[in-house]
């Protein structure tokens, strides 16, 4: 199953290492890790939310 993991670079609840391990451990061949600059744990409510929406759209459209 295609999987996209998005993390804000200022997230204090989910560490970069934990998220990268999650992606590495996924059984999916189609997976991607994206880190959003100047974002925390609640990206969808933050000023950087457009970057997360773009990452989702690009992933769903098959774009990098």
C-alpha positions in Angstrom: 0.0 0.0 0.0 1.5 3.4 -0.9 2.3 5.4 2.2 3.4 9.0 2.7 4.8 10.0 6.1 4.9 13.8 6.7 6.7 15.4 9.7 7.2 19.0 10.7 10.9 19.8 11.3 9.9 21.4 14.6 7.7 18.5 15.8 8.5 17.8 19.4 6.1 14.8 19.7 7.3 12.7 16.8 11.1 12.6 16.3 12.8 12.6 12.9 14.5 9.3 13.9 11.2 7.6 14.8 9.5 8.7 11.6 12.4 7.6 9.4 12.4 4.2 11.2 8.7 4.0 10.6 9.2 4.5 6.9 12.1 2.1 6.7 10.1 -0.6 8.5 7.0 -0.2 6.2 6.4 -3.2 4.0 5.3 -1.0 1.1 7.5 -0.6 -1.9 5.9 2.8 -2.6 6.7 5.0 0.4 8.0 8.4 1.0 9.1 10.6 3.9 8.6 14.3 3.7 9.8 16.8 6.3 8.1 20.2 6.2 10.2 23.3 7.2 8.9 25.5 10.0 6.2 23.1 11.0 5.3 21.2 14.2 3.0 18.3 15.0 -0.2 19.9 13.8 0.9 20.9 10.3 -2.7 21.1 8.9 -3.4 24.0 11.3 0.0 25.8 11.0 1.3 28.5 8.5 3.2 25.7 6.7 0.1 23.8 5.9 0.2 24.5 2.2 3.5 22.7 1.9 2.0 19.6 3.5 -1.0 19.8 1.1 1.4 20.1 -1.8 3.3 17.0 -0.6 0.1 15.0 -0.4 -1.0 16.1 -3.9 2.4 15.4 -5.4 2.4 11.9 -3.8 -1.1 11.1 -5.0 -0.3 12.4 -8.5 2.9 10.4 -8.6 5.1 13.4 -8.7 8.2 13.8 -6.5 
